[in-house]
Every structure is written in structure tokens, then in C-alpha cells.
Amino acid sequence: MKRGITRRELEITNISEIKKILDRAMIVHIGMIDGDEPYVVPMNYGYTMENGKITLYLHGATKGRKLDVLRENPKVFFAMECDITAFEGNYACQYGTAYTSLMGKGNAEIIDDMEEKKKALSILMKTQTGKDFNFEDRMAAVVSVIKISAVDYTAKRRPVPEKGGQ
């Protein structure tokens, strides 16, 4: 079942605005199911967006819980946020936090092909640093690379309320 966001007036649908979130967030929280319990890991990421389709790239150790969980169940949920600003109000319920966020679901795949790993690592570094990097086989061989193909996502902006309009 596809679900949208509750407060449609906060939804971001413009692709260039969604790319800005992907460019600024820096950390993605990856939610997985480990048996019958949730498991969430914050990670650096790289991304591509083609025709509105988001692909995330992650890297990490070559063994561990995250990889074991993904091999068992490749379905993931992801969430990221940026532009975080706390704001005050006249009373407790008017305090809050402004933010911009992106979240969605997808399928994870552990990349084994060396050329695809090196390309993914270059994408990750470009997203994180804005710089171009090339990777040799020996560098890519010591890390795992995870590719998440998003099947659905939503973006949202909660602005700082105007004074008096809280």
C-alpha cells in the first residue's frame, strides 16, 4: 500500500528540491528487519537520480550484522534530514523544529562486481565531498558496497512558522 504524507502542504515534489536534500543531508538512516526486530544504522551515502529514480550507495566493513541482515531481507527503509532549526513559541506547544526531509523504501543489493563497486565509491565521495575520486581495485576490495534502489519516497519541508501564526 502506497502512503503519502499526511500534511500535503508540506510535501516537496520538485525534483531539483529533492536533489538539494540529497546533496545536503550527508547521513542516511537505513532501517532493516533483523528477524523480528527493527535495526537502524546511520551511514554516509552517495546517490544518483535519473528520471526521478533515486539510487543510494553505502559502504562499510566486509562483514557484520548489517550485511547479514540485508542478505536475509533486502527490503529497507531510509530517512534523512537537513536544514534543522529549532524555534520558540509563546507557550510549550508552539516550540518545535523546522527541517527538510526525505524518506522512502527500497531494495538493497550487495555489489560484488569490482567496476561497479569503484563507480559507486566515486559517487559516494562526490556526494560527500563534492570532489572526484578514482578507486583502484585494492581500495575497493577492502570494503563492502551496498546499492539501494528506491521504489518509493516522499520529501517534506517544515518551515519555521511566521511570528504570530504559530
Secondary structure, 3 states (H helix, E strand, C coil): CCCCCCCHHHEECCHHHHHHHHHHCCEEEEEEEECCEEEEEEEECEEEEECCEEEEEEEECCCCHHHHHHHHCCEEEEEEEEEEEEECCCCHHHCEEEEEEEEEEEEEEEECCHHHHHHHHHHHHHHHHCCCCCCCHHHHCCCEEEEEEEEEEEEEEECCCCCCCC
